[in-house]
Amino acid sequence: MSKSIDTLEDKLSYKFKDKKLIIEALTHKSYKQPYDNERLEFLGDAVLDLIVGEYLFKKFPKSDEGKLSKIRASLVNEAGFDKLARALKLGDYILLSNAEDNNGGREKPSLLSNAFEAIIGAIYLEAGLKTVEIIAIKLIEANHEEISLDSLFCDFKTTLQELTQARFGMTPEYKVISSRGPDHLKEFEVGVFIQDKEYARAVGKSKKIAQQEAAKEAVTLLNEEK
């Protein structure tokens, strides 16, 4: 840990009464302690899912379940939490083994995302849902220029690109598999490929819509694989 926890607490606008909680939240399993942040990560993931779900439910009162799910999926994922972790500079505080540190662990999206979830889990345990909700929503709003149906839905391709660049060192490729229907009602089937492997396929009224839907499915699969 290259920086004082006090600095991180200032960024969070939250001071831990039990410092053991934040230490545990920042401890990667490679650090070889009797504890690590995986249990807190599990809890934080569930808490964030609820917080963001309620936030969107209130923010978009006229949107249906399908649209709300799409927005939540674009916020509650590895790339979304990695973005928030970097805003907090969590990489400066995580406790890692020398081997993991030398392997670029402080810059790994999965590791940063997990640490952010663990921090949220730790705050929830100590201070409850309302406090962690204020902290999480403040971070989300500060790091997204716009939270709307269109802007976040259209971010699936960006989210996927960030994930694939971090995990595979390459960008995804979109291929039109087929098209059908008359010109005024044409539909396109698009596949998204990563390292020549097809990860997802979707149909849309335009190539752009089909690409976004395929990207969304691929993001979900990649998050399940982490």
C-alpha positions as CSV (number, residue, x, y, z in Angstrom):
1,M,0.0,0.0,0.0
2,S,1.8,3.1,-1.2
3,K,-0.6,5.7,0.2
4,S,-2.3,6.3,3.5
5,I,-5.8,5.0,4.0
6,D,-6.7,8.4,5.4
7,T,-6.4,9.8,1.8
8,L,-8.7,7.1,0.4
9,E,-11.2,7.8,3.2
10,D,-11.1,11.5,2.3
11,K,-12.0,10.6,-1.3
12,L,-14.8,8.4,-0.2
13,S,-16.0,11.1,2.3
14,Y,-16.2,8.3,4.8
15,K,-14.1,7.4,7.8
16,F,-14.1,3.8,9.0
17,K,-14.5,3.2,12.7
18,D,-13.1,-0.3,12.3
19,K,-9.9,0.1,10.2
20,K,-9.8,-3.7,9.9
21,L,-12.7,-3.6,7.6
22,I,-11.1,-1.3,5.0
23,I,-7.8,-3.2,5.3
24,E,-9.7,-6.4,4.5
25,A,-11.5,-4.7,1.6
26,L,-8.1,-3.7,0.1
27,T,-6.4,-7.1,0.6
28,H,-6.0,-9.2,-2.5
29,K,-5.8,-13.0,-2.1
30,S,-2.2,-13.0,-3.3
31,Y,-1.2,-11.1,-0.2
32,K,-1.3,-14.3,1.8
33,Q,-3.2,-13.2,4.9
34,P,-5.7,-15.1,6.9
35,Y,-8.3,-12.9,5.2
36,D,-8.9,-11.3,1.7
37,N,-11.5,-9.1,0.1
38,E,-13.4,-11.8,-1.8
39,R,-16.3,-12.1,0.8
40,L,-16.7,-8.3,1.0
41,E,-16.6,-8.2,-2.8
42,F,-19.5,-10.7,-2.9
43,L,-21.5,-8.5,-0.5
44,G,-20.6,-5.3,-2.3
45,D,-21.7,-6.6,-5.7
46,A,-25.2,-7.4,-4.2
47,V,-25.4,-4.0,-2.5
48,L,-24.5,-2.1,-5.7
49,D,-27.0,-4.1,-7.7
50,L,-29.7,-3.0,-5.3
51,I,-28.6,0.6,-5.0
52,V,-28.3,1.2,-8.7
53,G,-31.6,-0.6,-9.3
54,E,-33.4,1.6,-6.9
55,Y,-31.7,4.7,-8.2
56,L,-32.7,3.9,-11.8
57,F,-36.3,2.9,-10.7
58,K,-36.7,6.4,-9.2
59,K,-34.8,8.3,-11.9
60,F,-36.8,6.8,-14.8
61,P,-40.4,6.3,-13.5
62,K,-41.8,5.7,-17.0
63,S,-39.2,3.2,-18.2
64,D,-40.1,-0.5,-18.3
65,E,-38.1,-3.4,-16.8
66,G,-36.3,-4.1,-20.0
67,K,-34.9,-0.6,-20.4
68,L,-34.0,-0.3,-16.7
69,S,-32.1,-3.7,-16.9
70,K,-30.1,-2.4,-19.9
71,I,-29.0,0.7,-18.1
72,R,-28.2,-1.2,-14.9
73,A,-26.1,-3.7,-16.9
74,S,-24.1,-0.8,-18.4
75,L,-23.3,0.5,-14.9
76,V,-23.0,-2.6,-12.8
77,N,-20.2,-4.5,-14.4
78,E,-16.4,-4.9,-14.3
79,A,-15.8,-1.9,-16.7
80,G,-18.2,0.3,-14.7
81,F,-16.6,-0.5,-11.3
82,D,-13.1,-0.3,-12.8
83,K,-13.9,3.2,-13.9
84,L,-15.0,4.2,-10.3
85,A,-12.0,2.4,-8.8
86,R,-9.6,4.4,-11.0
87,A,-11.4,7.7,-10.0
88,L,-10.6,6.8,-6.4
89,K,-7.0,5.6,-7.4
90,L,-7.7,2.4,-5.6
91,G,-4.6,0.8,-7.3
92,D,-2.5,2.9,-4.9
93,Y,-4.0,1.3,-1.8
94,I,-4.5,-2.4,-2.7
95,L,-2.4,-4.9,-0.8
96,L,-0.8,-7.3,-3.2
97,S,2.0,-9.9,-3.3
98,N,5.2,-8.7,-4.9
99,A,4.6,-11.1,-7.8
100,E,1.1,-9.8,-8.5
101,D,2.3,-6.2,-8.1
102,N,5.2,-6.8,-10.6
103,N,2.6,-8.4,-13.0
104,G,0.7,-5.1,-13.2
105,G,-2.0,-6.1,-10.7
106,R,-2.6,-2.5,-9.7
107,E,-3.9,-1.8,-13.2
108,K,-5.9,-4.9,-13.8
109,P,-9.6,-4.0,-14.3
110,S,-10.9,-7.2,-12.6
111,L,-8.7,-6.6,-9.5
112,L,-9.7,-2.9,-9.3
113,S,-13.4,-3.7,-9.9
114,N,-13.3,-6.4,-7.1
115,A,-11.6,-4.0,-4.7
116,F,-14.3,-1.3,-5.3
117,E,-17.1,-3.8,-4.7
118,A,-15.3,-4.9,-1.5
119,I,-15.0,-1.3,-0.3
120,I,-18.8,-0.8,-0.8
121,G,-19.4,-4.1,1.1
122,A,-17.3,-2.9,4.0
123,I,-19.1,0.5,4.2
124,Y,-22.4,-1.3,4.1
125,L,-21.5,-3.6,7.0
126,E,-20.4,-0.7,9.2
127,A,-22.7,2.2,8.2
128,G,-25.7,0.6,6.5
129,L,-27.5,1.0,3.2
130,K,-28.3,4.7,3.3
131,T,-24.7,5.8,3.8
132,V,-23.3,3.5,1.2
133,E,-26.1,4.6,-1.2
134,I,-25.0,8.3,-0.9
135,I,-21.4,7.4,-1.5
136,A,-22.0,5.1,-4.5
137,I,-24.5,7.3,-6.3
138,K,-22.2,10.4,-5.8
139,L,-19.4,8.5,-7.4
140,I,-21.5,7.2,-10.3
141,E,-22.9,10.6,-11.1
142,A,-19.5,12.3,-10.9
143,N,-18.0,9.8,-13.4
144,H,-20.7,9.7,-16.0
145,E,-21.4,12.8,-18.0
146,E,-24.9,11.7,-18.6
147,I,-27.1,9.0,-17.2
148,S,-29.8,8.4,-19.6
149,L,-31.4,5.6,-21.6
150,D,-29.7,6.6,-24.9
151,S,-26.3,7.5,-23.6
152,L,-25.8,4.4,-21.4
153,F,-27.3,2.0,-23.8
154,C,-25.1,3.2,-26.6
155,D,-22.1,2.7,-24.3
156,F,-22.2,-1.1,-24.5
157,K,-19.7,-1.1,-27.4
158,T,-17.4,1.2,-25.4
159,T,-17.8,-1.0,-22.4
160,L,-16.9,-4.1,-24.4
161,Q,-14.0,-2.5,-26.0
162,E,-12.6,-1.5,-22.6
163,L,-13.0,-5.0,-21.4
164,T,-11.4,-6.7,-24.3
165,Q,-8.5,-4.3,-24.5
166,A,-7.8,-4.9,-20.8
167,R,-8.3,-8.7,-20.9
168,F,-7.1,-9.7,-24.4
169,G,-5.1,-6.6,-25.6
170,M,-7.4,-6.2,-28.6
171,T,-10.7,-4.7,-29.7
172,P,-13.8,-6.8,-30.7
173,E,-14.8,-7.2,-34.3
174,Y,-18.4,-7.0,-35.6
175,K,-19.5,-9.0,-38.6
176,V,-22.9,-8.9,-40.4
177,I,-24.0,-12.5,-40.5
178,S,-27.2,-11.9,-42.6
179,S,-29.8,-9.3,-43.5
180,R,-33.4,-9.9,-44.4
181,G,-36.6,-8.1,-45.3
182,P,-37.5,-5.2,-47.7
183,D,-35.4,-2.0,-47.5
184,H,-37.9,-0.2,-45.3
185,L,-38.2,-3.1,-42.9
186,K,-34.7,-4.6,-43.1
187,E,-33.2,-6.4,-40.2
188,F,-29.5,-7.2,-39.6
189,E,-28.0,-10.1,-37.8
190,V,-24.6,-9.1,-36.3
191,G,-22.0,-11.3,-34.5
192,V,-19.3,-9.9,-32.3
193,F,-15.9,-11.8,-32.4
194,I,-13.0,-11.6,-29.9
195,Q,-9.8,-13.4,-31.0
196,D,-11.8,-14.9,-33.9
197,K,-14.2,-16.5,-31.4
198,E,-17.9,-15.5,-31.7
199,Y,-19.1,-14.3,-28.3
200,A,-22.6,-13.1,-29.1
201,R,-25.1,-12.5,-31.9
202,A,-28.1,-10.2,-32.1
203,V,-30.7,-8.9,-34.6
204,G,-31.6,-5.2,-35.0
205,K,-33.4,-2.8,-37.3
206,S,-30.0,-1.3,-38.1
207,K,-26.4,-2.5,-38.0
208,K,-25.7,-0.1,-35.1
209,I,-28.6,-1.4,-33.0
210,A,-27.6,-5.0,-33.7
211,Q,-24.0,-4.2,-32.8
212,Q,-25.1,-2.7,-29.5
213,E,-27.2,-5.7,-28.6
214,A,-24.4,-8.1,-29.5
215,A,-22.0,-6.0,-27.4
216,K,-24.4,-6.1,-24.4
217,E,-24.6,-9.9,-24.6
218,A,-20.8,-10.2,-24.9
219,V,-20.2,-7.9,-21.9
220,T,-22.5,-10.2,-19.8
221,L,-20.6,-13.3,-20.9
222,L,-17.2,-11.7,-20.2
223,N,-18.4,-10.6,-16.7
224,E,-19.6,-14.2,-16.0
225,E,-16.2,-15.5,-17.0
226,K,-14.1,-13.3,-14.7
